Amino acid sequence: MLETSLKLLKKIETHGFKAYIVGGFVRDYLLNKPSQDVDIATSATPMDIKQIFKDIFIPKVEYGSVTVFYHNIRFEITTFRKEFTYVNNRKPYEFEYINSLIDDLSRRDFIINTICMDSEGKIIDLLNGKKDLDNKVINTVGPSYNKFEEDCLRILRAIRFATILNFSLSDEIKTAIKETKHLLATLSYQRKKEELDKIFSSPNALYGVSLLKELELDKELEIYNLEDIKLGVDIIGIWSSLNISDKYPFSKSEKELINKIREAMKMDNLNNEVLYNYGLYVNSIAGAIKGINKKKITEKFDNLPITNKNDINITSEEIMTILNKSGGSYLKDIYNNLTTLILNGKLENNNEILKEYIVNNY
């Protein structure tokens, strides 16, 4: 990854432009952490980049960024720029291309994300980002209040970086978050969810949640029981433990899972019928949220006499033959009855025994 990135920089430089790796990749490189996303800052414009590389995608030229696939690796390449007048506390309304690396770095969010690497692999640290890495602290580039007012997503990004890196937030950042947190009301729920997913999924999530509580962001994020969050389960399980605004975006299948988990939380997750009706995954998550050992639930599930309708040892054709009837809704009622009896140990799942039961009871 690094070797290919440096080759890409040199290729841009051979065309007379400046180019640097900047941001998260360099930060993580210095922290000895794996990183896959490589962002490039360059004096070349999107049209210049288009002339240099063949495999290029330009999503929005007006933002000065392009995507390049070089040696099967995806790179985001952005032209040096200055930004002016942010709209809706989120995106710059206008910007201009510039030829200055230091001025480009000055528009960025956090100092730890301004460290660069040139085509020789040399670290360029114009804003003392390495000092913040050594001190394990997050500072904004310039006044924190201004940065958060420009783009309120940076509030959640600050929490996310602090969580994932286990860094502290500077006192200035904390004060600015408290003063600007109301702006989160203007942020899309998709963006909120994306950042919260990363915070909640982090091995250091407990720290992230403590920051959200300390800075009283739960109200602004419309999370009404953050103190009840259940960490240590998958992300769907985490969201299932929270009472949140219904405006948060989940897919249809995710919503169904969350609803099932919440239903199962109200039930006995070691009950055979509950295990059968909701399945192992839903009961495991619901049980974990309630503090029930997953191994106990799994063992109980594995010992169920049946786990789905197809396990019942009598076919619809056999039932219809016994009763001398054509198909109908009555079959569903019979199978429901058989399921309940088998799960509760009142009827053995044996073909002859089930046939005899049908004869005697229907």
FILONU-602414 format. One line per 3 residues: for each residue x, y, z of C-alpha. Coordinates in steps of 0.25 Angstrom, whole numbers, padded with zeros to 4 digits, always signed. Last residue first. Layout:
REM FILONU-602414
X Y Z | ... $
REM end
This chain:
REM FILONU-602414
-0234 -0138 +0058 | -0230 -0143 +0072 | -0228 -0158 +0071 $
-0224 -0159 +0057 | -0215 -0147 +0057 | -0208 -0153 +0070 $
-0206 -0166 +0063 | -0199 -0160 +0051 | -0190 -0152 +0061 $
-0186 -0165 +0068 | -0184 -0172 +0055 | -0175 -0161 +0050 $
-0167 -0158 +0063 | -0165 -0144 +0069 | -0170 -0148 +0083 $
-0181 -0141 +0088 | -0183 -0134 +0102 | -0168 -0129 +0102 $
-0172 -0114 +0102 | -0165 -0112 +0088 | -0173 -0124 +0083 $
-0186 -0120 +0088 | -0185 -0106 +0083 | -0180 -0110 +0069 $
-0191 -0120 +0068 | -0201 -0109 +0071 | -0195 -0100 +0061 $
-0195 -0111 +0051 | -0209 -0114 +0053 | -0213 -0099 +0052 $
-0205 -0098 +0039 | -0212 -0110 +0033 | -0226 -0105 +0036 $
-0223 -0093 +0026 | -0226 -0103 +0015 | -0221 -0115 +0007 $
-0231 -0126 +0003 | -0237 -0135 +0013 | -0237 -0150 +0016 $
-0232 -0148 +0030 | -0221 -0158 +0029 | -0218 -0154 +0015 $
-0217 -0139 +0018 | -0208 -0141 +0029 | -0199 -0150 +0021 $
-0199 -0140 +0010 | -0195 -0129 +0020 | -0183 -0137 +0024 $
-0180 -0143 +0038 | -0167 -0142 +0045 | -0166 -0128 +0049 $
-0153 -0123 +0045 | -0158 -0115 +0033 | -0166 -0106 +0043 $
-0153 -0100 +0049 | -0143 -0103 +0061 | -0149 -0116 +0066 $
-0145 -0124 +0078 | -0138 -0112 +0084 | -0124 -0117 +0090 $
-0116 -0107 +0081 | -0125 -0096 +0086 | -0122 -0098 +0100 $
-0107 -0100 +0098 | -0107 -0087 +0090 | -0115 -0079 +0101 $
-0105 -0084 +0112 | -0093 -0081 +0104 | -0099 -0066 +0101 $
-0099 -0064 +0116 | -0112 -0056 +0120 | -0109 -0041 +0124 $
-0121 -0035 +0119 | -0115 -0029 +0106 | -0108 -0042 +0104 $
-0121 -0049 +0105 | -0127 -0041 +0094 | -0114 -0043 +0086 $
-0114 -0058 +0088 | -0129 -0059 +0086 | -0129 -0051 +0072 $
-0117 -0060 +0067 | -0123 -0073 +0072 | -0137 -0072 +0066 $
-0149 -0064 +0070 | -0160 -0074 +0069 | -0152 -0087 +0073 $
-0144 -0080 +0085 | -0157 -0073 +0090 | -0164 -0087 +0089 $
-0153 -0094 +0096 | -0152 -0083 +0107 | -0138 -0079 +0110 $
-0140 -0065 +0105 | -0151 -0063 +0114 | -0158 -0051 +0108 $
-0158 -0036 +0108 | -0144 -0036 +0101 | -0150 -0044 +0090 $
-0159 -0033 +0086 | -0147 -0023 +0085 | -0139 -0033 +0078 $
-0150 -0035 +0068 | -0152 -0020 +0066 | -0137 -0019 +0063 $
-0137 -0030 +0054 | -0149 -0025 +0046 | -0142 -0011 +0045 $
-0129 -0017 +0040 | -0137 -0025 +0029 | -0144 -0012 +0025 $
-0131 -0004 +0025 | -0128 +0006 +0036 | -0128 +0021 +0035 $
-0129 +0028 +0049 | -0142 +0036 +0048 | -0149 +0027 +0058 $
-0142 +0035 +0069 | -0135 +0026 +0079 | -0138 +0017 +0090 $
-0125 +0009 +0091 | -0123 -0006 +0093 | -0126 -0010 +0079 $
-0116 +0000 +0074 | -0105 -0009 +0081 | -0111 -0022 +0076 $
-0111 -0017 +0062 | -0096 -0012 +0064 | -0092 -0026 +0069 $
-0091 -0029 +0084 | -0080 -0024 +0094 | -0087 -0011 +0097 $
-0102 -0010 +0103 | -0106 +0004 +0104 | -0115 +0007 +0117 $
-0108 +0020 +0120 | -0111 +0025 +0106 | -0126 +0024 +0109 $
-0132 +0035 +0101 | -0123 +0036 +0089 | -0128 +0048 +0081 $
-0114 +0052 +0076 | -0116 +0066 +0083 | -0121 +0059 +0095 $
-0109 +0049 +0095 | -0099 +0060 +0093 | -0098 +0063 +0108 $
-0083 +0066 +0107 | -0080 +0056 +0118 | -0090 +0046 +0113 $
-0084 +0046 +0099 | -0070 +0045 +0105 | -0074 +0033 +0113 $
-0080 +0026 +0101 | -0067 +0028 +0094 | -0059 +0022 +0106 $
-0068 +0010 +0106 | -0066 +0009 +0092 | -0051 +0006 +0093 $
-0052 -0007 +0085 | -0059 +0001 +0075 | -0073 -0003 +0069 $
-0081 +0008 +0077 | -0072 +0019 +0072 | -0072 +0014 +0058 $
-0087 +0012 +0057 | -0088 +0026 +0064 | -0081 +0033 +0053 $
-0089 +0026 +0042 | -0102 +0028 +0050 | -0100 +0043 +0051 $
-0097 +0044 +0036 | -0109 +0036 +0032 | -0118 +0045 +0042 $
-0114 +0057 +0034 | -0108 +0068 +0042 | -0116 +0081 +0045 $
-0120 +0076 +0059 | -0105 +0074 +0062 | -0104 +0090 +0062 $
-0109 +0089 +0077 | -0095 +0083 +0080 | -0088 +0097 +0077 $
-0085 +0102 +0091 | -0083 +0089 +0098 | -0075 +0085 +0086 $
-0066 +0097 +0088 | -0064 +0095 +0102 | -0059 +0081 +0100 $
-0050 +0085 +0088 | -0044 +0096 +0096 | -0041 +0086 +0108 $
-0034 +0077 +0098 | -0040 +0064 +0095 | -0033 +0051 +0100 $
-0028 +0040 +0092 | -0032 +0026 +0092 | -0029 +0025 +0077 $
-0043 +0019 +0073 | -0050 +0027 +0084 | -0043 +0041 +0082 $
-0044 +0039 +0067 | -0059 +0036 +0068 | -0062 +0048 +0078 $
-0055 +0058 +0069 | -0062 +0052 +0057 | -0075 +0054 +0065 $
-0073 +0069 +0067 | -0066 +0070 +0053 | -0080 +0067 +0047 $
-0084 +0081 +0051 | -0076 +0087 +0040 | -0074 +0102 +0040 $
-0079 +0104 +0054 | -0070 +0092 +0059 | -0058 +0098 +0053 $
-0061 +0112 +0058 | -0063 +0108 +0072 | -0050 +0100 +0071 $
-0041 +0111 +0068 | -0030 +0107 +0058 | -0027 +0093 +0053 $
-0034 +0086 +0064 | -0027 +0079 +0076 | -0028 +0064 +0079 $
-0019 +0059 +0090 | -0010 +0046 +0091 | +0002 +0055 +0096 $
+0011 +0048 +0085 | +0001 +0048 +0075 | -0002 +0063 +0078 $
+0013 +0066 +0077 | +0013 +0058 +0064 | +0003 +0068 +0058 $
+0012 +0080 +0060 | +0005 +0088 +0049 | +0016 +0087 +0038 $
+0018 +0072 +0040 | +0025 +0067 +0027 | +0029 +0052 +0029 $
+0039 +0047 +0018 | +0034 +0035 +0010 | +0042 +0039 -0002 $
+0029 +0044 -0010 | +0025 +0053 +0002 | +0017 +0049 +0015 $
+0008 +0058 +0022 | +0003 +0061 +0036 | -0010 +0069 +0036 $
-0020 +0059 +0042 | -0014 +0060 +0056 | -0016 +0075 +0055 $
-0031 +0073 +0054 | -0041 +0078 +0044 | -0035 +0083 +0031 $
-0035 +0097 +0025 | -0021 +0100 +0030 | -0015 +0088 +0023 $
-0018 +0095 +0010 | -0012 +0108 +0014 | +0001 +0100 +0018 $
+0001 +0092 +0005 | +0001 +0105 -0004 | -0003 +0105 -0018 $
-0017 +0109 -0017 | -0031 +0105 -0023 | -0042 +0113 -0019 $
-0054 +0110 -0010 | -0069 +0113 -0009 | -0081 +0109 -0001 $
-0073 +0100 +0008 | -0081 +0088 +0014 | -0087 +0086 +0028 $
-0092 +0097 +0037 | -0104 +0098 +0027 | -0095 +0105 +0017 $
-0080 +0108 +0020 | -0075 +0122 +0014 | -0061 +0120 +0009 $
-0051 +0109 +0006 | -0037 +0110 +0002 | -0031 +0099 -0007 $
-0020 +0089 -0010 | -0026 +0079 -0020 | -0032 +0066 -0015 $
-0028 +0052 -0019 | -0036 +0040 -0012 | -0028 +0027 -0016 $
-0033 +0013 -0018 | -0023 +0002 -0020 | -0024 -0007 -0033 $
-0010 -0002 -0037 | -0016 +0012 -0038 | -0031 +0014 -0037 $
-0033 +0029 -0036 | -0044 +0036 -0029 | -0046 +0051 -0031 $
-0047 +0063 -0022 | -0048 +0078 -0025 | -0062 +0079 -0019 $
-0068 +0085 -0032 | -0063 +0073 -0039 | -0073 +0064 -0033 $
-0072 +0049 -0035 | -0059 +0049 -0044 | -0055 +0035 -0046 $
-0041 +0032 -0051 | -0035 +0019 -0058 | -0026 +0026 -0068 $
-0017 +0035 -0060 | -0009 +0047 -0063 | -0019 +0055 -0072 $
-0030 +0053 -0062 | -0021 +0058 -0051 | -0019 +0071 -0058 $
-0035 +0072 -0060 | -0036 +0070 -0045 | -0026 +0081 -0042 $
-0012 +0078 -0038 | -0006 +0085 -0026 | -0008 +0072 -0019 $
-0013 +0065 -0006 | -0015 +0050 -0006 | -0024 +0042 +0003 $
-0020 +0027 +0005 | -0031 +0018 +0011 | -0026 +0005 +0016 $
-0020 +0007 +0030 | -0013 -0002 +0039 | -0008 +0004 +0052 $
+0007 +0007 +0055 | +0004 +0020 +0061 | +0012 +0027 +0051 $
+0006 +0020 +0040 | -0008 +0023 +0046 | -0006 +0038 +0045 $
+0000 +0036 +0031 | -0012 +0028 +0026 | -0022 +0037 +0034 $
-0018 +0050 +0028 | -0009 +0054 +0016 | -0001 +0047 +0005 $
+0006 +0058 -0002 | +0006 +0063 -0017 | +0013 +0075 -0023 $
+0011 +0077 -0038 | +0021 +0077 -0050 | +0016 +0065 -0058 $
+0027 +0056 -0052 | +0021 +0060 -0038 | +0008 +0053 -0041 $
+0016 +0040 -0044 | +0024 +0042 -0032 | +0012 +0043 -0023 $
+0006 +0030 -0029 | +0019 +0023 -0027 | +0019 +0027 -0012 $
+0005 +0021 -0011 | +0009 +0008 -0018 | +0020 +0006 -0007 $
+0011 +0010 +0004 | +0000 +0000 +0000 $
REM end
